[in-house]
Amino acid sequence: MGLLKLLFRNAFRHRLRTFLTVLGITIAILAFGMLRTVVGAWYAGVEASSATRLITRNSVSLVFFLPISYKEKIRQVPGVKEVGYSDWFGGVYKEEKNFFPNFATDAKTALELFPEFIVPEAQKNAFLRDRKGAVVGIKTAKRFGWKIGDLVTLRGTIFPGNWEFVIRGIYHGSQKSTDETQFFFHWNYLNESLKKTAPYRADKVGWFLVGITSPDVAADVAVAIDKLFENSLAETITETEKAFQLSFISMTEAIVVVIQLVSIIVIIIIMAVMANTMAMTVRERTGEYAIMKTLGFGGWHIAALILGESLVIAATGTLSGIALTFPAAKAFGDSLSQYFPIFNVARSTVYMEVAAGLIVAIVAAIFPIWRSIQLRIADGLRRIG
């Protein structure tokens, strides 16, 4: 206890310098934590993917559609439990900035394939009965102030026109990693309109959602589905939901790499600042260390004091940075929920922040410790007075 008290007194002997160093570490750890959380949010869809869901899409590109008739053929493949389908609708609510993911989907099957979307039974039944019914995530509902029974109009971008929907259900995620920003409605509603306005686009879907009996059969089922449609006008590629999500992330891989590099550079910069602080501190106390050696204290005793002081300063800044990461992440996530529907500080991010603070403390103390151990008593005593 006495040693800890001594370390704190030494660390805060030069209060302004220590305060500025702690502030710098706090900001650096906060920035590091936020950047790592952004990277985590980028991969949130991948982490939330189910091992028992496959995605079947056009082998050329996702922008090309598949015939709805493929559904029954896919259902016959051994290992397939359920088949649904979806289209990216791309609707806009009032203004372009009001972005949120919205889909036309096989309503009943979608609710079965995504058990992580929790919809009250009464709302689920009302949604299934209403051709214009829609289900929306709690975050998007709160964002626009929507309630059950509200009439919502989306302006189509991919499918032109003004499309009216009635909010029949609001879902909650069963886990923190569940996306609560989605909006989905009956594919039949979209398809019936297309038959009148654009018949060539009717009876086609963007992708099929395939529920399988076990993750162990995923590879075999994927191969079997794609073989069904070899040499057809619309060949398919079937992959796990995780691989499907990763294909989108790969398009922005350069951005993710840059964010990761910046997070490391932030720590390197604050490491240099911390090293400078410790070097100045040790230089000012050269005479004190010489006297300690005269009294019989060894070099490793002095090394322990320097390292302990470095750890105290770094720990103070690190803990402050970690404490600020959570409210900062919440504010950031709330303001940009349309781009980052899942923005939570992961436990691994906190561990990385702690590790970063520890590395900064140790590296910053190495050179001052080496100088103190090499210090000769006579040279140190010359600095007194």
NUSE-953812 format. One record per residue (C-alpha): residue in one letter; x, y, z. Coordinates in steps of 0.001 Angstrom, whole numbers, plus 524288, in hexadecimal, padded with zeros to 5 digits. Layout:
<bators>
AXYZ...
</bators>
This chain:
<bators>
M800008000080000G80B4C8092180358L811D3806317F659L8055E809557EED3K8042C816337F62EL81244819687F2AFL80FD58165C7E45FF803F481F577E3F9R80B7182A527EA9BN8169A828F17E100A80D71828247D568F806418349B7D924R811F183C407DE2FH811D7844867D1C4R80327845DD7D0F5L8019A84D797C455R80A7F844907BC93T80424838747C221F7F67E83DD27BF9CL7F9B1840CF7B15FT7FFBC833557AF98V7F3F882C9F7B5BBL7EB04834DD7AD35G7F2AC830E17A125I7F1E6822807A4D1T7E34E823C87A79CI7E0C5829AF79A35A7E97281F9B7938BI7E2E98140379A4CL7D57B819C679766A7D91881B8A78913F7DED480DD978896G7D2958080178EA9M7C97D80F6478581L7D13980B8677975R7D1617FD3F77DA0T7C2BC7FE0E7802CV7C0AE803727726BV7C81C7F7BF76D0EG7BFC47EED377593A7B3677F56677086W7B8187F2FC762AAY7B88E7E47B76594A7AC3E7E45576DF7G7A4177DE037635CV7AE347D352761E4E7AE7D7D0897706DA79FA47D00B7711AS79EA07C693765A6S798337B976767F0A79F4A7ACE07647ET792537A6C576058R78EEA7B0C6755E0L793B47B0FD747D7I7920A7BB7773D72T78F947B7CB72F42R791857C2DA72589N7946E7C4F27173BS7A2517C07671431V7A4F87CC8770BE4S7A1667D6E6715C6L797B47DA2772053V791597E4367175BF78C607D95970E79F77FE07D292712B9L77BF57C457713DBP76EE07BE4A70FC2I765967BBCA71B0DS763AB7AE0E7158DY771017AA4871B0EK76AFE7A9E17289BE7646279C9B72761K7704379684720EDI778FF79B2772BFER76F60795F47360AQ7713C788297308FV77FDB787F07334FP7835077EB773EA1G787067864D74AC8V77E66792007479FK7748A794F075242E76E4E7A18574D59V76F907AAE7741EAG76C187B93C7418DY76F957C48B7389ES772127D3187390AD774477DF28730B7W77BBB7EB4873497F771367F5C47335DG77967801E773567G76E1F80AA773982V770318184D73F10Y767FD81E65749CEK7655782CC3746AAE773B08309074451E77FA8829D273EB3K786CB82AF574BB3N77C868226C7525DF7834D815E774E72F78026808C47549DP780667FAE174F22N773387F6C37499AF76F907EA18742EBA764537E3A173BD8T764227D5EF7415ED75CC87C93174288A756657CDB374F1BK752F27C1117561AT75F907BA12752B7A767F87C5D775635L762A27C5FF76409E765B67B79276546L7735F7B89175F90F777227C40676849P773477BFDE77617E77C0F7CA9A77B7BF771977D46977726I767FE7D42978276V75A527D88077E5FP74EAD7D751787B5E745447CCCD78319A739C57D6257815CQ7420B7DF637791CK747547D4037712CN739A67CF4876DECA735307DCFD76A48F740F17DE597614BL73E4C7D17075A70R72FFF7D5107581BD732847E2A075285R737747E32274470K73D097F0B9746E6G742167ED267545BA7503C7EF5F75841V759097EBE4763A9V7638E7F55A76807G76EC17F4C1771C4I76D737FC0177E94K778D38053777B71T772E8809D476EA3A7657480AEB774E8K76AF58139F77FA7R772C981B7F775DAF766A881F8D76E3BG75CBE81EAB77943W75517813B8772CCK74AD780C2277A62I7427480044777A3G737EA803EC76DB9D73F3780F8C767D2L73E6F8116375925V74C0F812F77535BT74F33816EA7455DL75C4B8136973F47R760EF818FF73279G7666080E2A72A0ET773BA80FB8723CDI775848024471DC3F766D38009E71C4AP7619B80E48718F5G7556F813C471F33N74FFF816C472C9FW74D6D80A6773452E7446D80A6A74018F746568014974BA3V73FAD7FF6E758B3I7485A7FCBA7646DR743057EFE1769BEG74EAD7EB69771B2I75AB47F0A7778B7Y7655B7E6CE77B5FH76FF17E649785AFG77CB27DEF778453S77ECA7D30178CBFQ78D287D6D478E31K7952E7E34778E7CS79AF27DF9E7814AT78D937DF1C77A9FD78AEC7E9C27709FE77F007F16B77557T77E447FB05769F7Q7782A7F2A875F40F76AF67F49B758D2F7648A7E98A7515DF757777E76D74AC9H7503C7DD9F7422BW7571E7DA4573563N749BB7D71B72F9FY745B17E55373147L7515C7E99972923N74FBC7DEC071F26E741487E19171CB7S744767EFAA719A3L74FAB7EBD2710AFK746C67E2DB708CFK73ED17EEEC70538T749977F90E70399A755BE7F1386FFA8P7521F7E31C6FC34Y760177DFC46F827R7647D7E20D70641A759B77D9F770C72D75B487CC4E7121FK769B97CE9D714B9V771117CFBA72192G77E477D4D2725AEW782777C90372D99F77D5B7BD057347DL77EC87BABD74317V781457AC687458CG77FB17A69075307I7873A799E1754B8T7861178EE375E95S7940B78FF07639CP7A0587980676149D7A74A78B4575DE3V79FA3789ED75124A7A1B2797FA74C9AA7AC41794E674295D7A4FA7894673CBBV79820790BD73BF1A79EC179C6F73579V7A500793D372B14A7983E78C81728A4I7907579919726DED79A1F79EE271D38K79A807923A7155FL78BC27932E71392F78D2C79FA070BABE799AD79CFE70412N798F87A18D6F5E5S78C067A87F6F869L789437B6A06F4C8A78AF07BA567030EE795A97B2387094CT7972C7B357717F8I7A17F7B43372252T79DEB7AF7372FEFE7A5DE7B31773BDCT7A46A7B40574A6EE79E797C04E74FFDK7ABBF7C391755D9A7B28C7C28A748A3F7A7B37CAB274296Q7A9F87D58574C8EL7B8BD7D4C274AD0S7B72A7D6EE73C32F7B1CD7E48173F25I7BCA57E78F748D9S7C7017E39573EF4M7C27A7EEEB73664T7C6A47F87574107E7D2497F0DD7462EA7DB9F7FC2874389I7D3AF804FA74C86V7D3F97FAE27576AV7E2B37F94675608V7E4BA80802756C3I7DC69808FD76315Q7E43E7FE0B76965L7F11B804A9765C6V7EC87811BC76B2DS7E8D680B3B77814I7F6B6805D97792DI7FCE9812DF7756DV7F51D819A97802BI7FB2F8108E78A3FI808E581274784AAI8077A821407858BI802FB82109793AEM80DEA8175E79697A817A4821AD79206V8111982C0E79A79M81159823207A64DA81F9E81FA57A3E1N8231382E107A390T81BF9830497B072M82336825277B711A8304A8298E7B17DM82E4C8373C7B6FET82A29831C37C41FV83603828EC7C559R83F4D833BF7C101E839FD83C9D7CBC4R83BEB832027D60BT8499382DBE7D255G84F04832F27DF2FE8448982BD77E707Y847CB81EF37E076A856598210D7E341I85368823117F1AAM84AF0816CE7F1D2K8562F80F077EC13T85F20814CF7F685L855AC80FFC800F9G85654802327FB75F84AAD801AD7F239G84DB27F9AD7E62EG84B137FD387D82BW83F437F44F7D7B9H839057FB717E32BI83A08808177DB82A8351D801297CF53A829327FC947D6CCL8264380A7F7DB40I8275380FE67CD66L81F1E804F37C786G8150B806427D264E813F5814E37D022S81245812947C18BL807B8808737C43FV8006D811B07CD6AI8000C81C937C343A7FC66813657B820A7F23380C437C048T7EBAF819177C42AG7EAA581D5C7B607T7E6AD80FDA7B13FL7DBBB80E347BB1CS7D6B081BCD7B7FEG7D70A818C77A976I7CFCF80BE87AB59A7C5848127A7B3CDL7C32A81CB87A937T7C2B1812B479E39F7B53E80D9E7A20BP7ADA381A8A7A22BA7B51181F1C7960EA7B1AA8128A78ED9K7A35F813C0792B1A7A2A4821C978DEFF7A9AE81E497814CG7A12B8125977F0BD79493819EC7817ES79845824C077807L79CB281B8276D39S793A980FF776F78Q78FB380FE576119Y79DC580C7375D6DF7A1A9804AA7697AP795777FDA376E5BI79DAF7F5E67780CF7A7917FE6A77F1DN7AB4A7F85278C09V7B8447F88D7932BA7BCB77EA727932BR7C37D7E43279EB7S7CF217E170795E6T7D0397F01D79325V7D1457F2F57A1ACY7DBC87E87B7A2FBM7E3267EEB6797A4E7E2407FC1279E15V7E7D57F67D7AAA8A7F2A47EFB17A30FA7F5A77FC4C79BA7G7F6C8803F17A867L7FFAF7F9867AE25I808817F97B7A22CV80968808597A26EA80D71808167B0C6I817C77FD967AF09V81DC3802C47A26DA81E22810C27A798A8259A80C467B3ACI82FDB803D17ACEDF839A880E667A91BP83893816347B5DFI83A7D809927BD87W8467B806237B58CR84C6B813987B7F6S849B9812E17C687I84FD08056B7C7DCQ85BEC809E27C06BL85CF9816507C890R86978817527D0AFI8680C81CD97DE51A87273827627DC38D86BE982C2A7CFC0G85EB982CB77D66DL863B38342A7E24DR8699983EAB7D988R85BB1842767D59BI857C0845A27E3A1G856C1853D77E6B4
</bators>
